[in-house]
Amino acid sequence: METFKYLFWGLEGHRRLVPLMWFAYLCAAVALILLVVPATRRKENTLIAGCVLVVASTWIDKGMVWLSAALSPILSRGF
C-alpha cells in the first residue's frame, strides 16, 4: 500500500513520480475511450493515437514509475 501512496500522492514530501503516474493513467484513460468507441476506432488517425497512448502509458507506468518506486530508498527502509 505504501507504493501506491508514494506513486499517487507522495510519501513524506517525496512527490517526484506523482505527476508522471497521473499522466500515465490519463493517457490510458484517453486510449481506452479512443479504442472502445467504434466511431473513433474506425478512423485511422484516432486508432493510431490510441495505440500510441497505450504504448506510452504502459512504458511510463510499468517501465519508469514502478521500477523507480521499487528501487526507492523511502519505501525500502521499512521492510
Contacts in CASP RR format, 6 or more apart in sequence:
PFRMAT RR
TARGET T0000
AUTHOR 0000-0000-0000
METHOD contacts of the structure
MODEL  1
METFKYLFWGLEGHRRLVPLMWFAYLCAAVALILLVVPATRRKENTLIAG
CVLVVASTWIDKGMVWLSAALSPILSRGF
2 11 0 8 1.000
2 75 0 8 1.000
3 69 0 8 1.000
3 70 0 8 1.000
3 75 0 8 1.000
5 11 0 8 1.000
6 14 0 8 1.000
6 17 0 8 1.000
6 69 0 8 1.000
6 72 0 8 1.000
6 74 0 8 1.000
6 75 0 8 1.000
7 17 0 8 1.000
7 18 0 8 1.000
7 21 0 8 1.000
7 65 0 8 1.000
7 66 0 8 1.000
7 69 0 8 1.000
8 18 0 8 1.000
8 21 0 8 1.000
8 22 0 8 1.000
9 15 0 8 1.000
9 18 0 8 1.000
10 17 0 8 1.000
10 18 0 8 1.000
11 74 0 8 1.000
11 75 0 8 1.000
12 74 0 8 1.000
14 72 0 8 1.000
14 74 0 8 1.000
17 65 0 8 1.000
17 68 0 8 1.000
17 69 0 8 1.000
20 60 0 8 1.000
20 64 0 8 1.000
20 65 0 8 1.000
21 61 0 8 1.000
21 65 0 8 1.000
23 60 0 8 1.000
24 56 0 8 1.000
24 57 0 8 1.000
24 60 0 8 1.000
24 61 0 8 1.000
24 65 0 8 1.000
25 57 0 8 1.000
25 61 0 8 1.000
27 53 0 8 1.000
27 54 0 8 1.000
27 56 0 8 1.000
27 57 0 8 1.000
27 60 0 8 1.000
28 53 0 8 1.000
28 54 0 8 1.000
28 57 0 8 1.000
28 58 0 8 1.000
28 61 0 8 1.000
30 50 0 8 1.000
30 53 0 8 1.000
31 50 0 8 1.000
31 51 0 8 1.000
31 53 0 8 1.000
31 54 0 8 1.000
31 57 0 8 1.000
33 40 0 8 1.000
34 40 0 8 1.000
34 41 0 8 1.000
34 46 0 8 1.000
34 47 0 8 1.000
34 49 0 8 1.000
34 50 0 8 1.000
34 53 0 8 1.000
35 41 0 8 1.000
35 47 0 8 1.000
35 50 0 8 1.000
35 51 0 8 1.000
35 54 0 8 1.000
40 46 0 8 1.000
40 47 0 8 1.000
41 47 0 8 1.000
69 75 0 8 1.000
END
